[in-house]
Amino acid sequence: MEIASATALASLAVAQTAGTAALTAPTAEGVDFSVMAMFARATPTVQAVMILLVAVSFWSWAIIIEKARMLRRLGREARDFEGRFWSGGSIDDLYGEVSRDPISPIERVFVAGMEEWRRSFGPAGRVLRGTEARVDRAMAATIQREAAGFQRRLPFLATVGSVSPFVGLFATVWGIKHSFEAIAIQQNTNLAVVAPGIAEALLATAMGLIAAIPATVAFNRLSAEADGLSEGLEGFSDEFLIILSREIDREQSGLN
């Protein structure tokens, strides 16, 4: 009986000591370090930064997927049109097919050049002076508009790639500051006191990198593809202008 009483008192003493220790110096045991748990424990400032980074990351991926599909489709349409253009058929017939509804950038460049070419004949059917320069400017203006469309929303990816790590770092600094405040308040340097706060702070840095790395890689890749499409339009414009220039020379030689 006495032994049982002593055992019960000892157990009660251990329980009280453990309860006091749990209040004064919580250990890492039993602490949930899952992403959602760390987000729930974070300060409102760090939570706001995390939400911002997640939203930016989702928006970046939406832009990446949309631009990748668009540029791939435009490249395929450009190759198809160039195949038709260089097939040996009549340019006037091709213009009649695509002028009603030019769906691709290269078709719009072609239509702009042909429209200026057709407006460059005088009453007697002679080619007006300066026709070649006007056709060139008409196609160049169209190329400039199309190139701007290729690059649309890509600067957002560049901004995300360069700014997101620093936004995450800001949240990390803020979270570490909060951890040091917890040390000062509890007057305890036990790692279990500061580990959750530091983990939450480092999570913000990781989220900043997760948002930045795909955006940077995609920006470089998509920008290169957009530049390639623009260069392809310029190359087609130069080749088309050579054909028109040859036709102008023939007509002028015939007049002379």
C-alpha positions in Angstrom: 0.0 0.0 0.0 2.8 2.4 0.9 4.7 1.4 -2.2 1.6 2.1 -4.3 1.1 5.5 -2.6 4.7 6.4 -3.2 4.5 5.4 -6.8 1.4 7.5 -7.3 3.0 10.5 -5.6 6.1 10.1 -7.8 3.9 9.9 -11.0 2.0 13.0 -9.9 5.3 14.8 -9.3 6.6 13.8 -12.7 3.4 15.0 -14.4 3.5 18.3 -12.6 7.2 18.8 -13.6 6.4 17.9 -17.2 3.5 20.3 -17.2 5.6 23.1 -15.9 8.3 22.3 -18.4 5.8 22.3 -21.2 4.6 25.8 -20.2 8.1 27.3 -19.8 10.1 25.5 -22.5 8.2 23.6 -25.2 10.2 21.0 -26.9 10.2 20.1 -30.6 8.4 16.9 -29.9 4.8 16.9 -31.1 5.3 20.1 -33.2 3.8 19.8 -36.6 6.2 21.0 -39.3 3.9 20.4 -42.3 3.5 23.3 -44.7 0.0 24.1 -43.6 0.9 23.9 -39.9 3.9 26.3 -40.4 1.7 28.6 -42.4 -0.9 28.6 -39.6 1.7 29.4 -37.0 3.3 32.2 -39.0 2.8 35.9 -38.3 0.2 37.7 -40.3 2.9 39.5 -42.2 4.6 36.3 -43.2 1.2 34.7 -44.1 0.4 37.7 -46.3 3.7 37.3 -48.1 3.2 33.6 -48.6 -0.3 34.1 -50.0 1.1 36.7 -52.4 3.9 34.4 -53.6 1.4 31.5 -54.1 -0.9 33.8 -56.2 2.1 35.1 -58.2 3.3 31.6 -58.9 -0.1 30.5 -60.1 -0.4 33.5 -62.4 3.1 33.0 -63.7 2.3 29.4 -64.6 -0.9 30.5 -66.3 1.1 32.9 -68.5 3.8 30.3 -69.1 1.3 27.7 -70.4 -0.7 30.2 -72.4 2.4 31.8 -74.1 4.1 28.5 -74.8 1.0 27.2 -76.6 0.5 30.4 -78.5 4.1 30.6 -79.7 4.1 27.0 -80.7 0.9 27.5 -82.6 2.2 30.6 -84.4 5.4 28.9 -85.4 3.4 26.0 -86.9 1.1 28.5 -88.8 4.2 30.4 -90.1 5.7 27.2 -91.5 2.4 26.2 -93.1 2.0 29.6 -94.7 5.6 29.8 -96.0 5.1 26.3 -97.5 2.0 27.6 -99.4 3.8 30.9 -100.4 6.8 29.1 -101.8 4.8 26.3 -103.5 4.9 28.1 -106.8 1.3 29.2 -106.9 0.0 32.6 -107.7 0.6 35.2 -105.1 -2.6 37.0 -106.1 -4.6 33.8 -105.5 -2.9 33.3 -102.1 -3.8 36.9 -101.3 -7.4 36.3 -102.2 -7.5 33.3 -99.8 -6.0 35.0 -96.8 -7.0 38.6 -97.2 -10.5 38.1 -95.9 -9.4 36.7 -92.6 -5.7 36.6 -91.9 -5.4 34.5 -88.8 -1.6 34.4 -88.2 1.0 37.2 -87.9 2.8 36.1 -91.1 -0.5 36.3 -93.0 -1.1 39.8 -91.7 2.4 40.9 -92.8 1.7 39.4 -96.2 -1.7 41.1 -96.5 -0.2 44.4 -95.4 2.4 44.3 -98.1 0.0 43.2 -100.8 -2.5 45.9 -99.9 0.1 48.6 -100.2 1.3 47.0 -103.4 -2.1 47.1 -105.0 -2.6 50.7 -103.9 0.6 51.7 -105.6 -0.6 51.6 -109.2 -1.5 54.8 -111.0 -4.5 55.4 -113.3 -2.6 54.1 -116.3 -1.6 50.9 -114.5 2.0 52.2 -113.8 3.7 51.5 -110.6 4.1 54.7 -108.6 7.4 56.0 -107.5 8.5 55.0 -104.0 6.3 51.8 -104.0 9.1 49.6 -102.7 9.7 51.9 -99.7 6.0 52.1 -98.9 5.5 48.4 -99.0 8.5 47.9 -96.8 7.2 50.4 -94.2 3.7 48.8 -94.2 5.1 45.4 -93.5 7.6 46.8 -90.9 4.8 48.5 -89.0 2.8 45.2 -89.0 5.8 43.3 -87.8 6.3 45.7 -85.0 2.7 45.3 -83.8 3.0 41.5 -84.0 6.3 41.5 -82.1 4.7 43.5 -79.3 2.0 40.8 -79.1 4.7 38.1 -78.9 6.2 39.8 -75.9 3.0 40.7 -74.1 3.0 39.6 -70.4 6.5 38.3 -70.6 7.9 41.2 -68.6 5.7 40.0 -65.7 7.7 36.8 -65.7 10.9 38.7 -65.6 9.6 40.8 -62.7 8.5 37.7 -60.8 11.9 36.1 -61.4 13.9 39.0 -60.1 11.6 40.2 -57.2 10.2 37.0 -55.7 13.4 35.9 -53.9 13.6 39.3 -52.2 10.0 39.2 -51.2 10.5 35.8 -49.7 13.7 37.0 -48.0 11.7 39.9 -46.5 9.3 37.4 -45.0 12.3 35.3 -43.7 13.8 38.3 -42.0 10.5 39.1 -40.5 10.0 35.6 -39.2 13.4 35.4 -37.7 12.8 38.7 -36.0 9.7 37.2 -34.5 11.7 34.2 -33.3 14.2 36.4 -31.6 11.3 38.2 -29.9 10.0 34.9 -28.7 13.5 34.2 -27.2 13.5 37.5 -25.4 9.9 37.1 -24.1 10.4 33.5 -22.8 14.1 34.1 -21.9 14.9 30.7 -23.2 17.5 29.9 -25.9 16.3 26.3 -26.3 16.3 25.4 -30.0 12.8 24.1 -29.6 11.6 27.6 -28.9 13.0 29.2 -32.1 12.9 26.2 -34.4 9.2 26.6 -35.5 9.7 30.3 -36.2 12.8 29.8 -38.2 11.2 27.0 -40.1 8.3 29.2 -41.0 10.7 32.0 -42.0 12.7 29.7 -44.3 9.5 28.4 -45.8 8.8 31.9 -47.1 12.3 31.9 -48.8 11.6 28.6 -50.4 8.3 29.8 -51.7 10.0 32.9 -53.2 12.4 30.6 -55.0 9.7 28.3 -56.2 7.9 31.3 -57.7 11.1 32.8 -59.2 12.9 29.9 -60.8 10.2 28.7 -63.2 9.4 32.3 -64.1 13.1 33.1 -64.9 13.6 29.9 -66.9 10.3 30.4 -68.8 11.0 34.1 -69.5 14.4 33.3 -71.1 12.9 30.4 -73.2 9.8 32.2 -74.3 11.6 35.5 -75.1 14.0 33.5 -77.3 11.0 31.9 -79.1 9.3 35.3 -79.5 12.5 36.8 -80.9 12.8 33.9 -83.3 9.2 34.5 -84.6 9.9 38.2 -85.0 13.1 37.4 -87.0 11.1 35.0 -89.1 8.6 37.7 -90.0 11.4 40.1 -90.9 13.0 37.4 -93.0 9.8 36.7 -94.8 9.3 40.5 -95.3 12.7 40.9 -96.9 12.1 37.9 -99.3 8.7 39.1 -100.2 10.1 42.6 -100.9 12.7 41.1 -103.2 9.9 39.6 -105.3 8.0 42.8 -105.5 11.2 44.8 -106.2 11.9 42.4 -109.1 8.4 42.9 -110.4 8.8 46.7 -110.2 12.1 46.5 -112.2 10.3 44.4 -114.9 7.5 46.9 -115.3 9.9 49.9 -115.4 12.1 48.1 -118.0 9.0 47.4 -120.1 8.0 51.1 -119.9 11.4 52.2 -121.0 
